[in-house]
Amino acid sequence: MKISLRKAAVFFVLTALSMFSKAEAYQTLGTKWNITPVTFFTKWDNGGQFDQAFANAGNQWSGHSNFNFNTDTTRYVDPCASRTAPDYKNSYGFSSNNCGAGWGNSTLAITASWFQGTELVDSDVVFNANFTWSVHNNEKINPVDFRRVAVHELGHALGLGHESVNPAIMHPSYSFTNRSPQQDDIAGLLNIYGQNVGFSQTFNDVPPWHPFFGSIETLVSAGITGGCSQQPPLYCPDQNVRRDQMAVFIGRAMNAAALSPTGQVFADVPKSHWAAAAIEQFVADGITSGCTSTPAKYCPDALVTRAQMAVFLLKAKFGPGFLPKPPTGKKFNDVAANSFAAAWIEELVAQGITGGCSATRYCPDAPVNRAQMAAFMVRTFAL
């Protein structure tokens, strides 16, 4: 049977998304994978921000249907190597000339897929190296957000075409607002691969197309969270995390058996405090000594910053005696070598747990919201 090549691209065209509603407006390409999971080789920048973002893009399509993406980080595979014949090694990379075929004036990326009959057998995603790329959630085109384009291209890789009617990540133009699969995208995915019998949506405010849906549902399955409200079931993904909540989250992820609280460890954490047991266990495990020593306070209502999160997570993962390597001060523009938690922040990057808040910044003083916290927890504890 003949094996054929198909190419699909996303273009940089500044047009508004249509707000008209039309049922089942998604487009399918008539091909699908007959195996799952489908593995992509992701070692373009040795586990850096682009490898992480590509894996995250795949995760946003996984779990909803009977189809899942997987990644292999052991080696780099050139996506241009299969332009003349399939090598059966799905991969991604950058090219200044589209593997010798040339780029259009506004093409950001292209997915080249080989198929046999209706079965997909090889897909490769190539990003236009002539654009400036980063990983961000901002409403801007310069630099281009790699992750949202990767989500779009992986939609092609699983068999979805362009969608120009409903709001969708599969719109042919770069979107300033849609950064993850939308309701119409998921409907198309389910049309191709069918509903995952084990799939469920726990919270009303975290639909399947939420960018942190997978991480949040993983926390639920692991028994780490029950959300912020039971009636109605809500997670409050945009709510910032407090220090008392963080003690509970991490304690559950560590499977720590909370102590019977004494109320005598911190002046601001009485025995009656809802998280007293978790907070005192946090201290016993050597993860924190509080926010002040004289008097001893924990500051339970204070928000957790991204710098503090780095320390909490790595101590919980490796133990209180763990010491990261001396910082270089060269990872991020806003994390000097002598700044608070610099070593811990750089180690968090080395562990592949974060790529920062942008290509050049970590935003150490920014608070961590509940959605971001879910992703941090899943990556740290391999949930």
C-alpha distance (Angstrom), angle and dihedral (degrees) to the residues before:
residue distance angle dihedral
M1 . . .
K2 3.79 . .
I3 3.80 118.5 .
S4 3.81 112.1 -145.7
L5 3.82 135.7 -165.7
R6 3.80 124.2 -133.6
K7 3.79 127.5 -176.2
A8 3.80 127.4 -158.4
A9 3.78 125.9 -179.0
V10 3.75 142.1 -170.5
F11 3.79 116.3 -137.7
F12 3.76 134.3 -149.7
V13 3.79 99.2 -124.2
L14 3.79 117.3 144.7
T15 3.80 100.8 -136.5
A16 3.79 128.7 138.0
L17 3.78 121.2 -108.1
S18 3.78 114.2 -109.2
M19 3.78 113.1 -112.7
F20 3.82 95.8 -160.2
S21 3.78 116.3 120.5
K22 3.76 122.0 -129.7
A23 3.78 126.5 163.0
E24 3.81 115.8 -116.5
A25 3.79 93.9 -0.9
Y26 3.80 90.9 154.3
Q27 3.80 117.4 113.8
T28 3.80 125.1 -137.1
L29 3.80 125.2 -160.6
G30 3.80 96.7 -140.6
T31 3.79 94.7 -112.7
K32 3.79 133.1 94.9
W33 3.76 143.4 171.5
N34 3.79 115.6 -97.7
I35 3.81 91.8 -161.3
T36 3.78 132.3 61.9
P37 2.92 138.0 -126.4
V38 3.80 98.5 33.9
T39 3.80 109.9 -153.0
F40 3.81 125.2 -142.5
F41 3.80 122.2 -166.0
T42 3.81 106.5 -126.3
K43 3.78 115.0 -177.1
W44 3.79 103.4 114.6
D45 3.81 95.2 125.2
N46 3.82 99.5 16.6
G47 3.77 96.8 -100.4
G48 3.80 94.8 -37.7
Q49 3.78 130.2 136.9
F50 3.81 96.0 -64.4
D51 3.81 95.4 48.5
Q52 3.79 89.6 47.8
A53 3.79 93.0 46.5
F54 3.81 92.3 48.9
A55 3.81 90.7 51.5
N56 3.80 89.4 48.1
A57 3.80 90.0 50.9
G58 3.80 89.8 54.6
N59 3.79 91.4 48.0
Q60 3.80 89.6 56.9
W61 3.80 89.3 64.5
S62 3.80 95.1 42.3
G63 3.78 128.0 91.2
H64 3.81 99.3 26.4
S65 3.80 97.4 85.6
N66 3.78 140.3 13.5
F67 3.80 87.8 -76.2
N68 3.79 129.8 85.8
F69 3.78 138.0 177.1
N70 3.81 122.7 -136.6
T71 3.81 132.6 -175.2
D72 3.79 134.4 -138.2
T73 3.80 111.5 -156.3
T74 3.80 97.5 178.7
R75 3.81 97.9 95.3
Y76 3.77 145.6 4.5
V77 3.80 118.4 -108.5
D78 3.80 118.2 -165.6
P79 3.84 108.7 -125.0
C80 3.81 89.7 -153.7
A81 3.80 91.5 62.3
S82 3.81 92.1 80.4
R83 3.79 101.1 49.8
T84 3.80 93.6 105.4
A85 3.80 97.9 33.8
P86 3.82 134.2 1.9
D87 3.79 116.9 -94.9
Y88 3.83 91.6 -171.6
K89 3.80 89.7 -128.3
N90 3.80 110.6 115.4
S91 3.80 111.9 -149.2
Y92 3.79 147.4 146.8
G93 3.78 136.8 -135.4
F94 3.79 146.2 138.7
S95 3.80 129.0 -87.2
S96 3.80 131.4 -179.6
N97 3.83 92.4 -153.1
N98 3.83 103.8 31.1
C99 3.79 92.8 -105.3
G100 3.81 90.2 -50.8
A101 3.81 95.2 -49.9
G102 3.81 96.2 97.5
W103 3.80 130.4 -124.2
G104 3.77 128.6 -102.9
N105 3.78 117.0 -121.5
S106 3.79 93.9 -94.9
T107 3.81 106.8 23.7
L108 3.79 111.9 127.8
A109 3.79 99.8 -179.1
I110 3.77 143.2 -15.2
T111 3.80 135.0 -147.8
A112 3.79 116.0 -147.7
S113 3.80 112.3 -163.4
W114 3.78 129.5 -176.6
F115 3.78 117.1 -152.1
Q116 3.78 136.9 -179.5
G117 3.78 111.4 -150.7
T118 3.80 101.1 -41.7
E119 3.80 95.4 -28.1
L120 3.80 120.1 103.0
V121 3.80 111.4 -138.3
D122 3.83 105.3 169.5
S123 3.81 135.9 14.9
D124 3.79 130.0 -179.5
V125 3.80 128.9 -178.1
V126 3.81 119.8 -149.9
F127 3.81 121.7 -170.2
N128 3.79 122.6 -153.5
A129 3.81 106.0 -107.5
N130 3.80 90.9 -161.8
F131 3.81 90.2 76.4
T132 3.80 125.0 73.3
W133 3.82 109.7 -111.1
S134 3.78 134.1 -163.2
V135 3.80 139.2 151.2
H136 3.79 112.5 -107.2
N137 3.80 143.6 126.2
N138 3.78 96.5 -133.6
E139 3.78 126.8 125.9
K140 3.78 95.7 -114.9
I141 3.79 140.1 100.1
N142 3.81 99.8 -145.9
P143 2.91 107.6 96.5
V144 3.80 98.6 21.4
D145 3.81 114.1 -125.7
F146 3.79 103.8 -115.7
R147 3.79 95.6 -162.9
R148 3.80 98.3 57.2
V149 3.82 91.2 47.3
A150 3.82 89.0 48.7
V151 3.81 90.0 52.6
H152 3.82 89.0 52.6
E153 3.80 94.0 47.7
L154 3.80 93.0 47.2
G155 3.80 86.7 54.0
H156 3.81 86.5 62.0
A157 3.79 89.8 45.5
L158 3.79 91.2 59.1
G159 3.81 94.1 45.9
L160 3.81 108.8 -87.1
G161 3.79 123.3 133.5
H162 3.80 129.9 -156.4
E163 3.81 121.0 -59.8
S164 3.80 119.1 -157.0
V165 3.82 101.8 165.0
N166 3.80 109.9 60.2
P167 3.82 126.3 34.8
A168 3.80 103.2 -83.3
I169 3.79 142.1 153.0
M170 3.82 84.5 -128.7
H171 3.81 92.0 67.2
P172 3.83 106.3 127.1
S173 3.82 91.9 -124.1
Y174 3.78 128.9 70.0
S175 3.78 108.7 -93.6
F176 3.79 124.1 -139.7
T177 3.80 91.8 -164.1
N178 3.81 110.3 27.7
R179 3.80 107.7 74.4
S180 3.81 99.7 157.2
P181 3.82 139.7 28.7
Q182 3.80 110.2 -58.8
Q183 3.79 128.7 -151.4
D184 3.79 93.1 -85.5
D185 3.82 91.7 49.0
I186 3.80 91.7 53.0
A187 3.81 90.1 48.0
G188 3.80 88.9 55.8
L189 3.78 91.6 47.7
L190 3.82 91.1 51.9
N191 3.79 90.5 47.8
I192 3.81 90.0 58.3
Y193 3.79 102.2 38.3
G194 3.80 106.9 17.3
Q195 3.79 130.5 -123.7
N196 3.78 118.4 -50.6
V197 3.80 102.8 -117.8
G198 3.79 89.3 -145.0
F199 3.80 93.6 50.3
S200 3.77 121.1 115.9
Q201 3.79 137.5 160.2
T202 3.78 110.9 -135.9
F203 3.79 103.3 -177.2
N204 3.79 130.9 46.3
D205 3.81 91.5 -142.4
V206 3.83 95.5 50.3
P207 3.82 107.3 62.7
P208 3.81 121.4 -178.5
W209 3.81 91.3 -95.5
H210 3.81 93.4 56.0
P211 3.84 107.7 117.1
F212 3.83 91.4 -126.9
F213 3.81 96.2 40.5
G214 3.81 94.2 113.5
S215 3.79 95.2 48.0
I216 3.80 93.6 46.6
E217 3.79 93.4 48.1
T218 3.81 88.5 49.1
L219 3.81 90.1 56.4
V220 3.78 89.5 51.3
S221 3.81 92.5 49.9
A222 3.81 90.0 49.0
G223 3.81 90.9 53.2
I224 3.80 92.9 -118.1
T225 3.80 97.6 122.2
G226 3.76 140.1 19.3
G227 3.78 93.5 -172.7
C228 3.78 131.3 -109.2
S229 3.80 95.6 -75.3
Q230 3.79 135.1 25.0
Q231 3.80 99.0 -166.5
P232 2.94 101.4 66.5
P233 3.82 97.6 14.6
L234 3.80 105.4 -118.2
Y235 3.79 135.6 162.6
C236 3.83 99.4 -169.6
P237 3.83 93.3 -141.5
D238 3.81 94.9 -175.9
Q239 3.80 94.8 50.3
N240 3.80 113.5 109.1
V241 3.81 118.3 -117.0
R242 3.81 120.1 -113.6
R243 3.79 125.2 -148.0
D244 3.81 93.4 -109.5
Q245 3.82 90.7 52.5
M246 3.80 91.0 48.1
A247 3.82 91.2 55.6
V248 3.80 89.6 54.4
F249 3.81 94.9 45.9
I250 3.80 95.1 48.9
G251 3.79 93.6 41.1
R252 3.79 90.9 55.9
A253 3.80 92.0 46.4
M254 3.82 89.1 52.8
N255 3.81 90.2 47.3
A256 3.78 86.4 -126.9
A257 3.79 115.4 175.0
A258 3.79 101.6 -130.2
L259 3.78 117.0 -127.2
S260 3.78 122.7 -120.6
P261 3.81 98.8 -97.4
T262 3.78 120.0 -116.5
G263 3.78 98.3 -170.5
Q264 3.82 87.8 -138.1
V265 3.82 101.2 97.4
F266 3.81 98.6 75.6
A267 3.78 129.9 22.3
D268 3.81 91.0 -137.8
V269 3.83 97.2 46.7
P270 3.81 109.2 69.0
K271 3.77 121.5 -172.6
S272 3.79 89.0 -101.5
H273 3.83 94.2 58.3
W274 3.80 110.0 118.9
A275 3.83 92.4 -125.5
A276 3.82 98.4 34.5
A277 3.82 93.7 115.7
A278 3.80 93.6 49.8
I279 3.80 93.0 44.9
E280 3.80 94.1 50.5
Q281 3.82 89.3 46.6
F282 3.81 87.6 51.0
V283 3.80 87.8 58.8
A284 3.80 93.9 43.7
D285 3.81 89.6 53.3
G286 3.79 90.0 54.4
I287 3.79 95.2 -118.2
T288 3.79 96.3 122.0
S289 3.78 141.4 5.9
G290 3.79 94.0 -162.5
C291 3.78 133.7 -101.1
T292 3.83 98.2 -74.3
S293 3.79 133.9 18.7
T294 3.82 102.0 -157.3
P295 2.91 100.2 72.7
A296 3.79 98.9 10.8
K297 3.79 107.3 -117.5
Y298 3.79 135.4 165.5
C299 3.84 99.4 -164.8
P300 3.82 92.4 -140.3
D301 3.81 94.7 -176.4
A302 3.81 95.0 50.0
L303 3.80 116.7 108.4
V304 3.80 119.8 -109.7
T305 3.80 112.9 -117.8
R306 3.79 125.3 -148.6
A307 3.82 89.5 -110.0
Q308 3.81 92.4 53.3
M309 3.80 90.2 45.4
A310 3.80 90.3 58.7
V311 3.81 91.3 56.3
F312 3.80 94.8 43.8
L313 3.80 94.4 49.4
L314 3.78 98.0 46.3
K315 3.80 94.2 46.0
A316 3.79 89.5 49.3
K317 3.81 91.8 47.9
F318 3.82 100.0 43.8
G319 3.79 103.8 21.0
P320 3.82 134.6 -103.0
G321 3.82 92.9 -72.8
F322 3.80 94.0 59.9
L323 3.80 115.6 118.0
P324 3.82 120.4 -171.6
K325 3.77 122.5 -139.1
P326 3.81 117.2 -84.7
P327 3.81 109.2 -82.8
T328 3.78 122.7 -107.9
G329 3.79 96.4 -156.8
K330 3.81 87.7 -138.7
K331 3.79 101.3 98.3
F332 3.79 97.2 78.2
N333 3.79 134.7 16.0
D334 3.81 91.0 -132.9
V335 3.83 97.7 47.8
A336 3.79 111.0 72.2
A337 3.79 118.6 -169.0
N338 3.80 91.1 -108.8
S339 3.81 96.4 46.7
F340 3.80 124.6 109.7
A341 3.81 113.3 -76.4
A342 3.82 93.4 -2.5
A343 3.79 92.8 141.6
W344 3.79 91.8 47.4
I345 3.79 92.7 48.4
E346 3.80 92.9 51.1
E347 3.81 90.0 47.2
L348 3.81 90.5 51.4
V349 3.81 87.5 56.6
A350 3.81 92.0 46.4
Q351 3.80 89.0 53.2
G352 3.81 90.3 55.2
I353 3.81 92.2 -118.5
T354 3.80 95.4 121.9
G355 3.78 140.4 7.9
G356 3.79 94.7 -161.2
C357 3.79 130.2 -103.5
S358 3.83 89.7 -72.1
A359 3.78 137.6 -3.5
T360 3.82 92.3 -81.0
R361 3.82 105.1 22.4
Y362 3.80 137.5 63.9
C363 3.85 98.1 -172.8
P364 3.83 92.3 -140.6
D365 3.81 95.3 -177.4
A366 3.79 95.8 47.6
P367 3.82 116.5 107.3
V368 3.79 120.9 -113.0
N369 3.79 116.0 -122.7
R370 3.80 124.8 -147.9
A371 3.81 94.3 -102.2
Q372 3.81 92.7 52.0
M373 3.78 90.0 44.6
A374 3.81 89.8 57.1
A375 3.80 91.4 55.6
F376 3.82 91.8 46.7
M377 3.81 91.0 51.0
V378 3.79 95.7 47.4
R379 3.81 92.6 50.4
T380 3.81 95.3 42.9
F381 3.79 97.6 48.7
A382 3.84 97.2 29.8
L383 3.79 90.5 -125.0
